[in-house]
Amino acid sequence: MLDYVHLASLAAVIRTGSFERAAQHLSVTPSAISQRIKQLEERLGVVLVVRGQPCTATELGQRLCQHVEQVALLESSLHESLPGLQSESRLVTLRIAVNADSLATWFVSAMAGTEGYLFDLVLDDEDHSAEWLRRGEVAAAVTASNTPIQGCDCHPLGALRYIATASPAYCARWFADGFNALAAAHAPCLIFNQKDRLQADWLQEVLGADVHPPLHWLPSSQAFVDAALAGIGWGMNPEPLVREHLRTGRLVALRSDQPLNVPLFWQQSRIVSPTLSNVTRAVVHAARTTLVPV
């Protein structure tokens, strides 16, 4: 049987990055934290924490850290049904996979609409965030997958609208004769990372051709907007982030009549559904104030 006092100490070290901050978090001495980690590692026969600045987890250490947080969620769900149980007032950490553009546009509002949680967000593309849920590494995910994952509930959120945008000077330089496949093949394009298919999908949809432009790699939603404003390249930007720039003319749409709508869904583990009910309501409400109906 695992000792959950020791596991809580392990989770505190991993989340805070040091034995001293973990001790402060749990109101014990750093020596007590060190002894607990040492005893846990000796019992399991493996290293769980890589000592350093900051301390990091080994693969098994990370799995145990996630396990103790999932247990805390389950206990929180149990208290919803059995309020007579004694419980500590310590906040529960909620690990969620979310895509960067949702975080940059509406997800923070959802976080602000909840209380009683500490958020541990994992950033991944909407086409891949569901994998974190399938592996049991998160309790919920914002994803493009509308097929309910086994053991999960799925809630439609709406679609995040993207617009292909660039600066007027950029368009004058690269698309002086209009936006077409030949020009698009030479005009520098912005891409988030290897998982980002938005630009390629939009080009295929609009031009009906498999176009491969030169790429700037920018793994930041705000950097995408800044790079477009600076005339570095064109990219698919979330409409909420560029609405005002389009209104003032600082950015222009390459094809104003052809946005790209990406449907999003909230999938959450059913086993902790009572605990996540308030979070789910906040997520659905925040999404529907920003996203467009599917």
C-alpha positions in Angstrom: 0.0 0.0 0.0 1.3 3.4 -0.9 1.8 6.0 1.8 -0.2 9.0 0.8 1.6 11.3 3.2 4.8 10.5 1.4 3.1 10.8 -2.0 1.7 14.3 -1.0 5.3 15.3 -0.2 6.5 14.1 -3.6 3.7 16.0 -5.4 4.6 19.1 -3.5 8.3 18.9 -4.4 7.5 18.4 -8.1 4.9 21.2 -8.2 6.9 23.8 -6.3 10.3 22.8 -7.6 12.1 22.6 -4.3 12.1 20.8 -0.9 12.0 24.1 1.0 8.8 25.4 -0.8 7.2 22.0 -0.5 7.9 22.1 3.3 6.3 25.6 3.4 3.3 24.3 1.4 2.7 21.3 3.8 3.7 23.2 7.0 6.5 20.8 7.9 10.3 21.1 7.9 12.5 20.6 4.8 14.1 17.7 6.7 10.8 16.0 7.0 10.1 16.3 3.3 13.6 15.0 2.5 13.1 12.0 4.7 9.7 11.2 3.2 11.1 11.3 -0.4 14.1 9.2 0.6 11.9 6.6 2.3 9.5 6.5 -0.7 12.4 6.0 -3.1 14.0 3.3 -1.0 10.8 1.4 -0.7 10.1 1.5 -4.5 13.8 1.0 -5.4 13.8 3.9 -7.9 14.7 7.6 -8.1 11.6 9.8 -8.2 13.1 13.3 -7.9 16.0 14.7 -9.8 17.6 17.1 -7.4 18.4 20.5 -8.9 17.2 24.1 -9.3 14.4 23.4 -9.8 13.8 19.8 -8.7 12.1 17.7 -11.5 10.4 14.4 -11.6 11.6 11.2 -13.2 9.0 9.5 -15.4 7.8 7.3 -12.5 7.9 10.3 -10.2 5.6 12.2 -12.6 3.2 9.3 -12.7 3.0 9.1 -9.0 2.5 12.9 -8.7 -0.4 12.6 -11.2 -1.8 9.7 -9.2 -1.9 11.5 -5.9 -3.7 14.5 -7.6 -6.2 12.2 -9.1 -6.9 10.7 -5.7 -7.4 14.2 -4.3 -10.0 14.8 -7.1 -11.7 11.5 -6.2 -11.8 12.4 -2.5 -13.2 15.8 -3.4 -16.0 14.1 -5.4 -16.7 11.9 -2.5 -17.1 14.8 -0.2 -19.7 16.2 -2.6 -21.8 13.2 -1.8 -20.8 12.7 1.8 -20.5 16.2 3.3 -20.2 14.7 6.8 -16.7 13.5 6.0 -13.9 15.4 7.5 -11.9 17.2 4.8 -8.9 19.5 4.6 -9.3 23.0 3.2 -6.3 22.6 0.9 -7.1 23.4 -2.7 -7.3 20.6 -5.3 -4.9 20.7 -8.3 -6.8 20.2 -11.6 -4.7 19.2 -14.6 -6.2 20.2 -17.9 -5.0 19.9 -21.5 -5.9 23.0 -23.6 -4.7 24.5 -26.9 -2.8 27.7 -26.9 -5.3 29.8 -28.8 -8.1 28.9 -26.4 -5.9 29.9 -23.5 -5.1 33.2 -25.3 -8.8 34.0 -26.1 -11.3 32.6 -23.6 -10.1 29.8 -21.3 -8.7 32.2 -18.6 -12.3 33.6 -18.2 -13.4 30.0 -17.5 -10.7 29.7 -14.8 -11.8 33.0 -13.3 -15.4 31.6 -13.1 -14.4 28.8 -10.7 -13.2 28.6 -7.1 -11.5 25.9 -5.0 -8.9 24.7 -7.6 -5.3 25.2 -8.5 -4.9 24.8 -12.3 -2.1 22.9 -13.9 -2.5 23.5 -17.7 -0.9 21.3 -20.3 -0.6 23.1 -23.7 -1.1 21.0 -26.8 -2.7 21.3 -30.2 -6.5 20.8 -30.2 -6.1 17.8 -32.5 -3.8 16.1 -30.0 -5.0 17.3 -26.5 -7.4 14.4 -26.2 -4.4 12.0 -26.1 -3.5 13.4 -22.6 -7.0 12.4 -21.5 -6.8 8.9 -23.1 -3.5 8.3 -21.2 -5.1 9.4 -17.9 -2.6 12.3 -17.5 -5.3 15.0 -17.2 -8.8 15.2 -15.8 -10.2 17.2 -18.7 -9.3 18.6 -22.1 -10.3 21.2 -24.7 -10.1 19.2 -27.9 -11.2 19.1 -31.5 -12.4 15.5 -31.0 -16.2 15.2 -30.8 -16.0 11.4 -30.2 -16.4 10.8 -26.4 -13.3 9.2 -25.0 -14.0 6.1 -23.0 -15.0 7.0 -19.5 -15.5 10.7 -20.4 -18.4 13.1 -21.0 -18.2 15.3 -24.0 -19.7 18.9 -24.2 -19.7 20.9 -27.5 -18.3 24.4 -27.0 -18.6 26.2 -30.3 -16.0 27.0 -33.0 -12.9 29.2 -32.7 -12.9 31.3 -35.8 -9.5 31.9 -37.5 -8.8 34.5 -40.2 -5.8 34.5 -42.5 -4.2 37.8 -41.7 -1.2 39.9 -42.8 -0.1 43.5 -42.7 -1.0 45.8 -45.6 2.7 46.3 -46.5 3.2 42.5 -46.5 0.2 42.0 -48.9 1.5 44.8 -51.2 4.9 43.0 -51.4 3.8 39.4 -51.8 0.3 39.5 -53.1 0.4 42.6 -55.4 -1.2 40.6 -58.2 -3.7 38.9 -55.8 -3.7 36.0 -53.5 -3.1 32.9 -55.6 -1.3 29.6 -55.4 1.9 30.9 -57.1 2.2 33.8 -54.8 1.3 31.8 -51.7 4.1 29.3 -52.5 6.7 32.0 -52.1 5.2 34.2 -49.4 6.6 33.5 -45.9 4.0 31.9 -43.6 3.7 31.6 -39.9 3.4 28.2 -38.2 3.0 27.3 -34.5 4.8 24.0 -34.4 4.9 20.6 -36.3 1.3 19.8 -35.2 -0.1 23.0 -36.6 -2.2 22.2 -39.7 -4.3 25.4 -39.8 -2.4 27.2 -42.5 -2.1 24.1 -44.7 -5.7 23.2 -44.3 -6.9 26.7 -45.1 -4.6 26.9 -48.2 -6.0 23.6 -49.4 -9.6 24.8 -48.8 -9.2 28.2 -50.5 -6.8 27.4 -53.3 -7.6 23.7 -53.9 -3.9 23.1 -54.1 -1.2 21.5 -52.0 1.0 24.7 -51.4 4.2 24.6 -49.4 5.3 28.2 -48.4 8.5 29.1 -46.6 7.8 28.9 -42.8 8.5 31.0 -39.7 8.2 28.8 -36.6 6.5 30.8 -33.8 5.1 28.8 -30.8 3.1 31.6 -29.3 -0.4 32.9 -30.0 0.6 36.5 -29.3 3.8 36.2 -31.4 1.6 35.1 -34.3 -0.3 38.4 -34.1 2.9 40.5 -33.5 4.6 38.8 -36.4 1.7 39.5 -38.7 1.6 43.2 -37.6 5.4 43.5 -38.2 5.0 42.1 -41.8 7.1 39.0 -41.1 4.6 36.6 -42.5 0.9 35.7 -42.8 -0.9 33.3 -40.5 -4.2 32.0 -39.2 -5.0 34.1 -36.2 -8.0 33.7 -33.9 -10.6 36.3 -34.8 -10.9 37.6 -31.2 -7.1 38.5 -31.1 -7.1 40.4 -34.4 -10.6 41.9 -34.5 -9.5 45.4 -33.6 -6.4 45.3 -35.8 -8.7 44.4 -38.8 -11.1 47.2 -37.9 -8.3 49.8 -37.8 -6.6 48.4 -40.9 -3.3 47.4 -39.2 -4.1 43.9 -40.5 -6.0 42.8 -43.5 -7.7 39.4 -44.2 -6.2 37.6 -47.2 -9.7 36.2 -47.9 -12.3 38.0 -45.7 -15.1 35.8 -47.0 -13.3 32.5 -46.1 -12.5 32.2 -42.4 -11.7 28.8 -40.9 -13.9 27.6 -38.0 -12.4 25.0 -35.7 -15.1 23.2 -33.6 -14.0 22.6 -30.0 -15.3 20.2 -27.3 -14.8 19.9 -23.5 -14.1 16.3 -22.5 -13.8 15.4 -18.8 -13.3 12.2 -16.8 -16.7 10.9 -15.7 -15.3 9.5 -12.5 -14.7 13.0 -11.1 -17.7 14.6 -12.8 -19.2 15.8 -9.4 -16.0 17.7 -8.6 -15.8 19.2 -12.1 -19.4 20.2 -12.5 -18.7 23.9 -11.6 -15.6 23.9 -13.9 -17.6 22.4 -16.7 -20.3 25.1 -16.4 -17.7 27.8 -16.3 -15.9 26.4 -19.4 -19.2 26.1 -21.4 -20.3 29.6 -20.5 -16.9 31.2 -21.2 -16.6 29.4 -24.5 -20.0 30.4 -25.7 -19.4 34.1 -25.1 -16.3 33.9 -27.4 -16.7 31.0 -29.9 -19.1 31.0 -32.8 -22.0 28.5 -33.0 -21.1 25.3 -34.9 
